Amino acid sequence: MQKSKTLKALLAVSAVAAMFSTVGVQAQTPTSAAQNSTAGQTASSARLSSGDEKALKDMAQANINEIAAAKIALNKAQNSDVKAFAQQMVDDHGDALTKVQTVAQQKGVALPTEPDAKHKAMAAELEEQSGDAFDKMYMENAGTRDHKMVLSTLQSDSSKIKDPDVKALADAHTPVVEKHLKAAEQMSSGK
């Protein structure tokens, strides 16, 4: 009987607390709506040019592609250096992707969320490989070829980017991609 009274009292207190919290939310709604309206105006006034938007999407796609391939390598690579390289790709490109997503959100740009068709096909090919063949294929494709392509795109886009936030991202990404490319080339050449 005592449990029943305690439970009823607890339910009553919870119901009252819920009513007050709902009133509090309703009281805040006009302010929140005004803030959202202001944020919407800021985002629309900060609308990116099509070139800047493309550069942002290119950076996101490159990071997504590298992370996906590196995750496969973490599971399948035989060589400890290849595994270490793959872990570095997950770490560096994961950090870079987070930064790109933050800027994209501020600018109202929808980004890709999965590897592109070319990299999905490469992932399927990688999944079929094992041992040294896997390591070699991963380093040639995700290590060297992709980083050369990304570096070229970054350098090309960087000279045309007008938005300072997007330009800062491209400028920050470039030396990291250069470092990855150099490491991949050294590993592939056996030096």
PyMOL CGO cylinders between C-alpha atoms (Angstrom):
from pymol import cmd
from pymol.cgo import CYLINDER

trace = [
    CYLINDER, 0.00, 0.00, 0.00, 2.85, 2.40, 0.90, 0.3, 1, 1, 1, 1, 1, 1,
    CYLINDER, 2.85, 2.40, 0.90, 4.54, 1.65, -2.46, 0.3, 1, 1, 1, 1, 1, 1,
    CYLINDER, 4.54, 1.65, -2.46, 1.33, 2.56, -4.28, 0.3, 1, 1, 1, 1, 1, 1,
    CYLINDER, 1.33, 2.56, -4.28, 1.07, 5.96, -2.53, 0.3, 1, 1, 1, 1, 1, 1,
    CYLINDER, 1.07, 5.96, -2.53, 4.74, 6.69, -3.18, 0.3, 1, 1, 1, 1, 1, 1,
    CYLINDER, 4.74, 6.69, -3.18, 4.34, 5.76, -6.85, 0.3, 1, 1, 1, 1, 1, 1,
    CYLINDER, 4.34, 5.76, -6.85, 1.23, 7.96, -7.20, 0.3, 1, 1, 1, 1, 1, 1,
    CYLINDER, 1.23, 7.96, -7.20, 3.02, 10.88, -5.54, 0.3, 1, 1, 1, 1, 1, 1,
    CYLINDER, 3.02, 10.88, -5.54, 6.02, 10.41, -7.82, 0.3, 1, 1, 1, 1, 1, 1,
    CYLINDER, 6.02, 10.41, -7.82, 3.77, 10.33, -10.88, 0.3, 1, 1, 1, 1, 1, 1,
    CYLINDER, 3.77, 10.33, -10.88, 1.97, 13.47, -9.75, 0.3, 1, 1, 1, 1, 1, 1,
    CYLINDER, 1.97, 13.47, -9.75, 5.24, 15.34, -9.19, 0.3, 1, 1, 1, 1, 1, 1,
    CYLINDER, 5.24, 15.34, -9.19, 6.51, 14.16, -12.60, 0.3, 1, 1, 1, 1, 1, 1,
    CYLINDER, 6.51, 14.16, -12.60, 3.30, 15.36, -14.28, 0.3, 1, 1, 1, 1, 1, 1,
    CYLINDER, 3.30, 15.36, -14.28, 3.56, 18.79, -12.65, 0.3, 1, 1, 1, 1, 1, 1,
    CYLINDER, 3.56, 18.79, -12.65, 7.25, 19.05, -13.57, 0.3, 1, 1, 1, 1, 1, 1,
    CYLINDER, 7.25, 19.05, -13.57, 6.43, 18.09, -17.16, 0.3, 1, 1, 1, 1, 1, 1,
    CYLINDER, 6.43, 18.09, -17.16, 3.73, 20.78, -17.34, 0.3, 1, 1, 1, 1, 1, 1,
    CYLINDER, 3.73, 20.78, -17.34, 6.13, 23.45, -16.08, 0.3, 1, 1, 1, 1, 1, 1,
    CYLINDER, 6.13, 23.45, -16.08, 8.89, 22.40, -18.45, 0.3, 1, 1, 1, 1, 1, 1,
    CYLINDER, 8.89, 22.40, -18.45, 6.43, 22.55, -21.35, 0.3, 1, 1, 1, 1, 1, 1,
    CYLINDER, 6.43, 22.55, -21.35, 5.38, 26.06, -20.32, 0.3, 1, 1, 1, 1, 1, 1,
    CYLINDER, 5.38, 26.06, -20.32, 9.04, 27.04, -20.17, 0.3, 1, 1, 1, 1, 1, 1,
    CYLINDER, 9.04, 27.04, -20.17, 9.65, 25.71, -23.67, 0.3, 1, 1, 1, 1, 1, 1,
    CYLINDER, 9.65, 25.71, -23.67, 6.59, 27.54, -25.00, 0.3, 1, 1, 1, 1, 1, 1,
    CYLINDER, 6.59, 27.54, -25.00, 7.75, 30.75, -23.35, 0.3, 1, 1, 1, 1, 1, 1,
    CYLINDER, 7.75, 30.75, -23.35, 11.11, 30.42, -25.07, 0.3, 1, 1, 1, 1, 1, 1,
    CYLINDER, 11.11, 30.42, -25.07, 9.71, 29.57, -28.49, 0.3, 1, 1, 1, 1, 1, 1,
    CYLINDER, 9.71, 29.57, -28.49, 9.29, 33.17, -29.80, 0.3, 1, 1, 1, 1, 1, 1,
    CYLINDER, 9.29, 33.17, -29.80, 12.90, 33.98, -28.87, 0.3, 1, 1, 1, 1, 1, 1,
    CYLINDER, 12.90, 33.98, -28.87, 14.12, 30.75, -30.48, 0.3, 1, 1, 1, 1, 1, 1,
    CYLINDER, 14.12, 30.75, -30.48, 12.13, 31.50, -33.62, 0.3, 1, 1, 1, 1, 1, 1,
    CYLINDER, 12.13, 31.50, -33.62, 13.67, 34.97, -33.80, 0.3, 1, 1, 1, 1, 1, 1,
    CYLINDER, 13.67, 34.97, -33.80, 17.14, 33.52, -33.33, 0.3, 1, 1, 1, 1, 1, 1,
    CYLINDER, 17.14, 33.52, -33.33, 16.51, 30.89, -36.02, 0.3, 1, 1, 1, 1, 1, 1,
    CYLINDER, 16.51, 30.89, -36.02, 15.27, 33.59, -38.38, 0.3, 1, 1, 1, 1, 1, 1,
    CYLINDER, 15.27, 33.59, -38.38, 18.42, 35.62, -37.78, 0.3, 1, 1, 1, 1, 1, 1,
    CYLINDER, 18.42, 35.62, -37.78, 20.60, 32.52, -38.28, 0.3, 1, 1, 1, 1, 1, 1,
    CYLINDER, 20.60, 32.52, -38.28, 18.74, 31.76, -41.51, 0.3, 1, 1, 1, 1, 1, 1,
    CYLINDER, 18.74, 31.76, -41.51, 19.40, 35.27, -42.78, 0.3, 1, 1, 1, 1, 1, 1,
    CYLINDER, 19.40, 35.27, -42.78, 23.08, 34.97, -41.91, 0.3, 1, 1, 1, 1, 1, 1,
    CYLINDER, 23.08, 34.97, -41.91, 23.37, 31.63, -43.69, 0.3, 1, 1, 1, 1, 1, 1,
    CYLINDER, 23.37, 31.63, -43.69, 21.62, 32.90, -46.79, 0.3, 1, 1, 1, 1, 1, 1,
    CYLINDER, 21.62, 32.90, -46.79, 23.73, 36.06, -46.91, 0.3, 1, 1, 1, 1, 1, 1,
    CYLINDER, 23.73, 36.06, -46.91, 26.84, 33.87, -46.62, 0.3, 1, 1, 1, 1, 1, 1,
    CYLINDER, 26.84, 33.87, -46.62, 25.74, 31.80, -49.64, 0.3, 1, 1, 1, 1, 1, 1,
    CYLINDER, 25.74, 31.80, -49.64, 28.76, 30.34, -51.40, 0.3, 1, 1, 1, 1, 1, 1,
    CYLINDER, 28.76, 30.34, -51.40, 29.56, 30.68, -55.07, 0.3, 1, 1, 1, 1, 1, 1,
    CYLINDER, 29.56, 30.68, -55.07, 29.09, 27.48, -57.06, 0.3, 1, 1, 1, 1, 1, 1,
    CYLINDER, 29.09, 27.48, -57.06, 32.90, 27.11, -57.26, 0.3, 1, 1, 1, 1, 1, 1,
    CYLINDER, 32.90, 27.11, -57.26, 33.33, 27.45, -53.51, 0.3, 1, 1, 1, 1, 1, 1,
    CYLINDER, 33.33, 27.45, -53.51, 30.48, 25.02, -52.87, 0.3, 1, 1, 1, 1, 1, 1,
    CYLINDER, 30.48, 25.02, -52.87, 32.08, 22.53, -55.29, 0.3, 1, 1, 1, 1, 1, 1,
    CYLINDER, 32.08, 22.53, -55.29, 35.45, 22.91, -53.52, 0.3, 1, 1, 1, 1, 1, 1,
    CYLINDER, 35.45, 22.91, -53.52, 33.79, 22.19, -50.17, 0.3, 1, 1, 1, 1, 1, 1,
    CYLINDER, 33.79, 22.19, -50.17, 32.03, 19.12, -51.58, 0.3, 1, 1, 1, 1, 1, 1,
    CYLINDER, 32.03, 19.12, -51.58, 35.27, 17.94, -53.24, 0.3, 1, 1, 1, 1, 1, 1,
    CYLINDER, 35.27, 17.94, -53.24, 37.11, 18.16, -49.91, 0.3, 1, 1, 1, 1, 1, 1,
    CYLINDER, 37.11, 18.16, -49.91, 34.35, 16.23, -48.14, 0.3, 1, 1, 1, 1, 1, 1,
    CYLINDER, 34.35, 16.23, -48.14, 34.28, 13.55, -50.84, 0.3, 1, 1, 1, 1, 1, 1,
    CYLINDER, 34.28, 13.55, -50.84, 38.04, 13.10, -50.77, 0.3, 1, 1, 1, 1, 1, 1,
    CYLINDER, 38.04, 13.10, -50.77, 38.02, 12.69, -46.99, 0.3, 1, 1, 1, 1, 1, 1,
    CYLINDER, 38.02, 12.69, -46.99, 35.10, 10.22, -47.10, 0.3, 1, 1, 1, 1, 1, 1,
    CYLINDER, 35.10, 10.22, -47.10, 36.83, 8.16, -49.81, 0.3, 1, 1, 1, 1, 1, 1,
    CYLINDER, 36.83, 8.16, -49.81, 40.12, 8.02, -47.88, 0.3, 1, 1, 1, 1, 1, 1,
    CYLINDER, 40.12, 8.02, -47.88, 38.45, 7.05, -44.61, 0.3, 1, 1, 1, 1, 1, 1,
    CYLINDER, 38.45, 7.05, -44.61, 36.46, 4.25, -46.26, 0.3, 1, 1, 1, 1, 1, 1,
    CYLINDER, 36.46, 4.25, -46.26, 39.53, 2.75, -47.97, 0.3, 1, 1, 1, 1, 1, 1,
    CYLINDER, 39.53, 2.75, -47.97, 41.63, 3.10, -44.82, 0.3, 1, 1, 1, 1, 1, 1,
    CYLINDER, 41.63, 3.10, -44.82, 39.05, 1.26, -42.73, 0.3, 1, 1, 1, 1, 1, 1,
    CYLINDER, 39.05, 1.26, -42.73, 39.27, -1.67, -45.13, 0.3, 1, 1, 1, 1, 1, 1,
    CYLINDER, 39.27, -1.67, -45.13, 43.07, -1.54, -44.86, 0.3, 1, 1, 1, 1, 1, 1,
    CYLINDER, 43.07, -1.54, -44.86, 42.95, -1.57, -41.08, 0.3, 1, 1, 1, 1, 1, 1,
    CYLINDER, 42.95, -1.57, -41.08, 41.18, -4.92, -41.29, 0.3, 1, 1, 1, 1, 1, 1,
    CYLINDER, 41.18, -4.92, -41.29, 42.99, -6.47, -44.24, 0.3, 1, 1, 1, 1, 1, 1,
    CYLINDER, 42.99, -6.47, -44.24, 46.52, -5.06, -44.46, 0.3, 1, 1, 1, 1, 1, 1,
    CYLINDER, 46.52, -5.06, -44.46, 49.28, -7.52, -43.74, 0.3, 1, 1, 1, 1, 1, 1,
    CYLINDER, 49.28, -7.52, -43.74, 52.19, -5.09, -43.47, 0.3, 1, 1, 1, 1, 1, 1,
    CYLINDER, 52.19, -5.09, -43.47, 52.37, -3.14, -40.20, 0.3, 1, 1, 1, 1, 1, 1,
    CYLINDER, 52.37, -3.14, -40.20, 53.51, 0.01, -42.05, 0.3, 1, 1, 1, 1, 1, 1,
    CYLINDER, 53.51, 0.01, -42.05, 50.44, -0.17, -44.29, 0.3, 1, 1, 1, 1, 1, 1,
    CYLINDER, 50.44, -0.17, -44.29, 48.22, -0.55, -41.21, 0.3, 1, 1, 1, 1, 1, 1,
    CYLINDER, 48.22, -0.55, -41.21, 49.94, 2.44, -39.59, 0.3, 1, 1, 1, 1, 1, 1,
    CYLINDER, 49.94, 2.44, -39.59, 49.45, 4.48, -42.77, 0.3, 1, 1, 1, 1, 1, 1,
    CYLINDER, 49.45, 4.48, -42.77, 45.76, 3.48, -42.85, 0.3, 1, 1, 1, 1, 1, 1,
    CYLINDER, 45.76, 3.48, -42.85, 45.31, 4.53, -39.22, 0.3, 1, 1, 1, 1, 1, 1,
    CYLINDER, 45.31, 4.53, -39.22, 46.91, 7.88, -40.03, 0.3, 1, 1, 1, 1, 1, 1,
    CYLINDER, 46.91, 7.88, -40.03, 44.44, 8.28, -42.92, 0.3, 1, 1, 1, 1, 1, 1,
    CYLINDER, 44.44, 8.28, -42.92, 41.47, 7.56, -40.64, 0.3, 1, 1, 1, 1, 1, 1,
    CYLINDER, 41.47, 7.56, -40.64, 42.76, 10.04, -38.05, 0.3, 1, 1, 1, 1, 1, 1,
    CYLINDER, 42.76, 10.04, -38.05, 43.81, 12.88, -40.38, 0.3, 1, 1, 1, 1, 1, 1,
    CYLINDER, 43.81, 12.88, -40.38, 40.95, 12.61, -42.86, 0.3, 1, 1, 1, 1, 1, 1,
    CYLINDER, 40.95, 12.61, -42.86, 38.45, 12.15, -40.02, 0.3, 1, 1, 1, 1, 1, 1,
    CYLINDER, 38.45, 12.15, -40.02, 39.63, 15.41, -38.46, 0.3, 1, 1, 1, 1, 1, 1,
    CYLINDER, 39.63, 15.41, -38.46, 39.58, 17.15, -41.84, 0.3, 1, 1, 1, 1, 1, 1,
    CYLINDER, 39.58, 17.15, -41.84, 36.07, 15.86, -42.61, 0.3, 1, 1, 1, 1, 1, 1,
    CYLINDER, 36.07, 15.86, -42.61, 34.80, 17.22, -39.28, 0.3, 1, 1, 1, 1, 1, 1,
    CYLINDER, 34.80, 17.22, -39.28, 36.19, 20.66, -40.15, 0.3, 1, 1, 1, 1, 1, 1,
    CYLINDER, 36.19, 20.66, -40.15, 34.65, 20.56, -43.63, 0.3, 1, 1, 1, 1, 1, 1,
    CYLINDER, 34.65, 20.56, -43.63, 31.29, 19.51, -42.18, 0.3, 1, 1, 1, 1, 1, 1,
    CYLINDER, 31.29, 19.51, -42.18, 31.38, 22.40, -39.71, 0.3, 1, 1, 1, 1, 1, 1,
    CYLINDER, 31.38, 22.40, -39.71, 31.98, 24.98, -42.44, 0.3, 1, 1, 1, 1, 1, 1,
    CYLINDER, 31.98, 24.98, -42.44, 29.40, 23.34, -44.71, 0.3, 1, 1, 1, 1, 1, 1,
    CYLINDER, 29.40, 23.34, -44.71, 26.80, 23.50, -41.95, 0.3, 1, 1, 1, 1, 1, 1,
    CYLINDER, 26.80, 23.50, -41.95, 27.56, 27.19, -41.36, 0.3, 1, 1, 1, 1, 1, 1,
    CYLINDER, 27.56, 27.19, -41.36, 27.26, 27.88, -45.09, 0.3, 1, 1, 1, 1, 1, 1,
    CYLINDER, 27.26, 27.88, -45.09, 24.16, 25.73, -45.63, 0.3, 1, 1, 1, 1, 1, 1,
    CYLINDER, 24.16, 25.73, -45.63, 25.87, 23.26, -47.98, 0.3, 1, 1, 1, 1, 1, 1,
    CYLINDER, 25.87, 23.26, -47.98, 24.76, 19.62, -48.13, 0.3, 1, 1, 1, 1, 1, 1,
    CYLINDER, 24.76, 19.62, -48.13, 27.76, 17.32, -48.39, 0.3, 1, 1, 1, 1, 1, 1,
    CYLINDER, 27.76, 17.32, -48.39, 28.13, 13.76, -49.68, 0.3, 1, 1, 1, 1, 1, 1,
    CYLINDER, 28.13, 13.76, -49.68, 27.89, 11.10, -46.99, 0.3, 1, 1, 1, 1, 1, 1,
    CYLINDER, 27.89, 11.10, -46.99, 29.44, 8.05, -48.66, 0.3, 1, 1, 1, 1, 1, 1,
    CYLINDER, 29.44, 8.05, -48.66, 32.23, 7.19, -51.07, 0.3, 1, 1, 1, 1, 1, 1,
    CYLINDER, 32.23, 7.19, -51.07, 31.62, 8.02, -54.73, 0.3, 1, 1, 1, 1, 1, 1,
    CYLINDER, 31.62, 8.02, -54.73, 30.98, 5.30, -57.32, 0.3, 1, 1, 1, 1, 1, 1,
    CYLINDER, 30.98, 5.30, -57.32, 34.64, 5.07, -58.34, 0.3, 1, 1, 1, 1, 1, 1,
    CYLINDER, 34.64, 5.07, -58.34, 35.75, 4.49, -54.76, 0.3, 1, 1, 1, 1, 1, 1,
    CYLINDER, 35.75, 4.49, -54.76, 32.94, 2.03, -54.03, 0.3, 1, 1, 1, 1, 1, 1,
    CYLINDER, 32.94, 2.03, -54.03, 34.24, 0.01, -56.99, 0.3, 1, 1, 1, 1, 1, 1,
    CYLINDER, 34.24, 0.01, -56.99, 37.80, 0.31, -55.67, 0.3, 1, 1, 1, 1, 1, 1,
    CYLINDER, 37.80, 0.31, -55.67, 36.59, -0.84, -52.23, 0.3, 1, 1, 1, 1, 1, 1,
    CYLINDER, 36.59, -0.84, -52.23, 34.99, -3.90, -53.81, 0.3, 1, 1, 1, 1, 1, 1,
    CYLINDER, 34.99, -3.90, -53.81, 38.28, -4.70, -55.58, 0.3, 1, 1, 1, 1, 1, 1,
    CYLINDER, 38.28, -4.70, -55.58, 40.23, -4.21, -52.35, 0.3, 1, 1, 1, 1, 1, 1,
    CYLINDER, 40.23, -4.21, -52.35, 37.88, -6.55, -50.49, 0.3, 1, 1, 1, 1, 1, 1,
    CYLINDER, 37.88, -6.55, -50.49, 38.76, -9.30, -52.99, 0.3, 1, 1, 1, 1, 1, 1,
    CYLINDER, 38.76, -9.30, -52.99, 42.51, -8.94, -52.35, 0.3, 1, 1, 1, 1, 1, 1,
    CYLINDER, 42.51, -8.94, -52.35, 44.58, -10.25, -49.47, 0.3, 1, 1, 1, 1, 1, 1,
    CYLINDER, 44.58, -10.25, -49.47, 48.14, -10.29, -48.20, 0.3, 1, 1, 1, 1, 1, 1,
    CYLINDER, 48.14, -10.29, -48.20, 50.81, -8.47, -50.20, 0.3, 1, 1, 1, 1, 1, 1,
    CYLINDER, 50.81, -8.47, -50.20, 48.44, -7.99, -53.16, 0.3, 1, 1, 1, 1, 1, 1,
    CYLINDER, 48.44, -7.99, -53.16, 46.04, -6.07, -50.91, 0.3, 1, 1, 1, 1, 1, 1,
    CYLINDER, 46.04, -6.07, -50.91, 48.80, -3.94, -49.41, 0.3, 1, 1, 1, 1, 1, 1,
    CYLINDER, 48.80, -3.94, -49.41, 50.19, -3.07, -52.84, 0.3, 1, 1, 1, 1, 1, 1,
    CYLINDER, 50.19, -3.07, -52.84, 46.76, -2.25, -54.30, 0.3, 1, 1, 1, 1, 1, 1,
    CYLINDER, 46.76, -2.25, -54.30, 45.75, -0.11, -51.31, 0.3, 1, 1, 1, 1, 1, 1,
    CYLINDER, 45.75, -0.11, -51.31, 48.99, 1.89, -51.34, 0.3, 1, 1, 1, 1, 1, 1,
    CYLINDER, 48.99, 1.89, -51.34, 48.89, 2.40, -55.12, 0.3, 1, 1, 1, 1, 1, 1,
    CYLINDER, 48.89, 2.40, -55.12, 45.24, 3.48, -55.20, 0.3, 1, 1, 1, 1, 1, 1,
    CYLINDER, 45.24, 3.48, -55.20, 44.30, 5.12, -51.90, 0.3, 1, 1, 1, 1, 1, 1,
    CYLINDER, 44.30, 5.12, -51.90, 47.86, 5.98, -50.98, 0.3, 1, 1, 1, 1, 1, 1,
    CYLINDER, 47.86, 5.98, -50.98, 49.45, 7.40, -54.10, 0.3, 1, 1, 1, 1, 1, 1,
    CYLINDER, 49.45, 7.40, -54.10, 46.90, 7.84, -56.91, 0.3, 1, 1, 1, 1, 1, 1,
    CYLINDER, 46.90, 7.84, -56.91, 44.11, 9.34, -54.78, 0.3, 1, 1, 1, 1, 1, 1,
    CYLINDER, 44.11, 9.34, -54.78, 46.43, 11.71, -52.94, 0.3, 1, 1, 1, 1, 1, 1,
    CYLINDER, 46.43, 11.71, -52.94, 47.92, 12.95, -56.25, 0.3, 1, 1, 1, 1, 1, 1,
    CYLINDER, 47.92, 12.95, -56.25, 44.41, 13.60, -57.57, 0.3, 1, 1, 1, 1, 1, 1,
    CYLINDER, 44.41, 13.60, -57.57, 43.25, 15.31, -54.35, 0.3, 1, 1, 1, 1, 1, 1,
    CYLINDER, 43.25, 15.31, -54.35, 46.37, 17.47, -54.21, 0.3, 1, 1, 1, 1, 1, 1,
    CYLINDER, 46.37, 17.47, -54.21, 45.87, 18.56, -57.81, 0.3, 1, 1, 1, 1, 1, 1,
    CYLINDER, 45.87, 18.56, -57.81, 42.20, 19.40, -57.14, 0.3, 1, 1, 1, 1, 1, 1,
    CYLINDER, 42.20, 19.40, -57.14, 43.04, 21.29, -53.95, 0.3, 1, 1, 1, 1, 1, 1,
    CYLINDER, 43.04, 21.29, -53.95, 45.71, 23.35, -55.68, 0.3, 1, 1, 1, 1, 1, 1,
    CYLINDER, 45.71, 23.35, -55.68, 43.42, 24.11, -58.60, 0.3, 1, 1, 1, 1, 1, 1,
    CYLINDER, 43.42, 24.11, -58.60, 40.42, 24.96, -56.40, 0.3, 1, 1, 1, 1, 1, 1,
    CYLINDER, 40.42, 24.96, -56.40, 42.47, 26.96, -53.90, 0.3, 1, 1, 1, 1, 1, 1,
    CYLINDER, 42.47, 26.96, -53.90, 43.45, 29.58, -56.44, 0.3, 1, 1, 1, 1, 1, 1,
    CYLINDER, 43.45, 29.58, -56.44, 39.78, 30.17, -57.33, 0.3, 1, 1, 1, 1, 1, 1,
    CYLINDER, 39.78, 30.17, -57.33, 38.13, 30.03, -53.88, 0.3, 1, 1, 1, 1, 1, 1,
    CYLINDER, 38.13, 30.03, -53.88, 36.62, 33.34, -52.78, 0.3, 1, 1, 1, 1, 1, 1,
    CYLINDER, 36.62, 33.34, -52.78, 35.11, 32.47, -49.38, 0.3, 1, 1, 1, 1, 1, 1,
    CYLINDER, 35.11, 32.47, -49.38, 37.73, 32.91, -46.61, 0.3, 1, 1, 1, 1, 1, 1,
    CYLINDER, 37.73, 32.91, -46.61, 36.46, 29.92, -44.57, 0.3, 1, 1, 1, 1, 1, 1,
    CYLINDER, 36.46, 29.92, -44.57, 36.59, 27.55, -47.55, 0.3, 1, 1, 1, 1, 1, 1,
    CYLINDER, 36.59, 27.55, -47.55, 39.98, 28.97, -48.59, 0.3, 1, 1, 1, 1, 1, 1,
    CYLINDER, 39.98, 28.97, -48.59, 41.33, 28.37, -45.07, 0.3, 1, 1, 1, 1, 1, 1,
    CYLINDER, 41.33, 28.37, -45.07, 40.17, 24.73, -45.25, 0.3, 1, 1, 1, 1, 1, 1,
    CYLINDER, 40.17, 24.73, -45.25, 41.84, 24.19, -48.62, 0.3, 1, 1, 1, 1, 1, 1,
    CYLINDER, 41.84, 24.19, -48.62, 45.04, 25.84, -47.39, 0.3, 1, 1, 1, 1, 1, 1,
    CYLINDER, 45.04, 25.84, -47.39, 45.04, 23.68, -44.24, 0.3, 1, 1, 1, 1, 1, 1,
    CYLINDER, 45.04, 23.68, -44.24, 44.34, 20.46, -46.18, 0.3, 1, 1, 1, 1, 1, 1,
    CYLINDER, 44.34, 20.46, -46.18, 47.07, 20.94, -48.79, 0.3, 1, 1, 1, 1, 1, 1,
    CYLINDER, 47.07, 20.94, -48.79, 50.18, 20.29, -46.62, 0.3, 1, 1, 1, 1, 1, 1,
    CYLINDER, 50.18, 20.29, -46.62, 48.50, 17.28, -44.98, 0.3, 1, 1, 1, 1, 1, 1,
    CYLINDER, 48.50, 17.28, -44.98, 47.71, 15.75, -48.37, 0.3, 1, 1, 1, 1, 1, 1,
    CYLINDER, 47.71, 15.75, -48.37, 51.28, 16.49, -49.52, 0.3, 1, 1, 1, 1, 1, 1,
    CYLINDER, 51.28, 16.49, -49.52, 52.62, 14.69, -46.43, 0.3, 1, 1, 1, 1, 1, 1,
    CYLINDER, 52.62, 14.69, -46.43, 50.35, 11.69, -47.07, 0.3, 1, 1, 1, 1, 1, 1,
    CYLINDER, 50.35, 11.69, -47.07, 51.42, 11.53, -50.73, 0.3, 1, 1, 1, 1, 1, 1,
    CYLINDER, 51.42, 11.53, -50.73, 55.10, 11.68, -49.83, 0.3, 1, 1, 1, 1, 1, 1,
    CYLINDER, 55.10, 11.68, -49.83, 54.68, 8.90, -47.24, 0.3, 1, 1, 1, 1, 1, 1,
    CYLINDER, 54.68, 8.90, -47.24, 52.72, 6.74, -49.69, 0.3, 1, 1, 1, 1, 1, 1,
    CYLINDER, 52.72, 6.74, -49.69, 55.31, 7.22, -52.44, 0.3, 1, 1, 1, 1, 1, 1,
    CYLINDER, 55.31, 7.22, -52.44, 58.14, 6.29, -50.07, 0.3, 1, 1, 1, 1, 1, 1,
    CYLINDER, 58.14, 6.29, -50.07, 56.29, 3.17, -48.92, 0.3, 1, 1, 1, 1, 1, 1,
    CYLINDER, 56.29, 3.17, -48.92, 55.42, 2.14, -52.48, 0.3, 1, 1, 1, 1, 1, 1,
    CYLINDER, 55.42, 2.14, -52.48, 59.01, 2.56, -53.67, 0.3, 1, 1, 1, 1, 1, 1,
    CYLINDER, 59.01, 2.56, -53.67, 60.28, 0.57, -50.70, 0.3, 1, 1, 1, 1, 1, 1,
    CYLINDER, 60.28, 0.57, -50.70, 62.45, 3.39, -49.31, 0.3, 1, 1, 1, 1, 1, 1,
]
cmd.load_cgo(trace, "trace")
